[in-house]
Amino acid sequence: MTTQLACELTVLVLAARVFGADALAVLRRLAAAGVRAGVSEMTRHEREGGR
């Protein structure tokens, strides 16, 4: 685990503690959007002749 990832996870946990269930719902949506973006980037890279 990189230092940057650990820092981001710490901020997310603190936000969840401060803002409660609403923050958790937002964090889940952000995580899902990140996964979708990552998958989209991987498939785009494959179509362009990458790996």
C-alpha positions as CSV (number, residue, x, y, z in Angstrom):
1,M,0.0,0.0,0.0
2,T,1.5,3.3,-1.0
3,T,1.6,6.3,1.3
4,Q,-0.8,8.2,-1.0
5,L,-3.4,5.4,-0.9
6,A,-3.1,5.2,2.9
7,C,-3.6,8.9,3.1
8,E,-6.7,8.8,0.9
9,L,-8.2,5.9,2.8
10,T,-7.7,7.8,6.1
11,V,-9.4,10.9,4.7
12,L,-12.3,8.7,3.5
13,V,-12.7,7.0,6.9
14,L,-12.7,10.4,8.6
15,A,-15.3,11.8,6.2
16,A,-17.4,8.7,6.9
17,R,-17.2,9.2,10.6
18,V,-18.0,13.0,10.4
19,F,-20.8,12.9,7.9
20,G,-22.3,9.5,8.6
21,A,-24.4,7.4,6.3
22,D,-24.8,10.1,3.7
23,A,-21.0,10.2,3.2
24,L,-20.9,6.4,2.9
25,A,-23.4,6.5,0.1
26,V,-21.4,9.2,-1.7
27,L,-18.1,7.3,-1.2
28,R,-19.7,4.1,-2.6
29,R,-20.8,6.0,-5.7
30,L,-17.3,7.6,-6.1
31,A,-15.7,4.2,-5.8
32,A,-18.0,2.7,-8.4
33,A,-17.3,5.7,-10.7
34,G,-13.6,5.1,-10.3
35,V,-13.9,1.4,-11.1
36,R,-16.0,2.2,-14.2
37,A,-13.4,4.8,-15.3
38,G,-10.6,2.2,-14.8
39,V,-12.3,-0.5,-16.7
40,S,-13.1,2.0,-19.5
41,E,-9.5,3.0,-19.6
42,M,-8.3,-0.6,-19.8
43,T,-10.7,-1.5,-22.6
44,R,-9.8,1.7,-24.5
45,H,-6.1,0.8,-24.2
46,E,-6.7,-2.7,-25.5
47,R,-8.6,-1.4,-28.5
48,E,-5.8,1.0,-29.4
49,G,-3.3,-1.9,-29.6
50,G,-1.8,-1.7,-26.1
51,R,-1.0,-4.7,-24.1
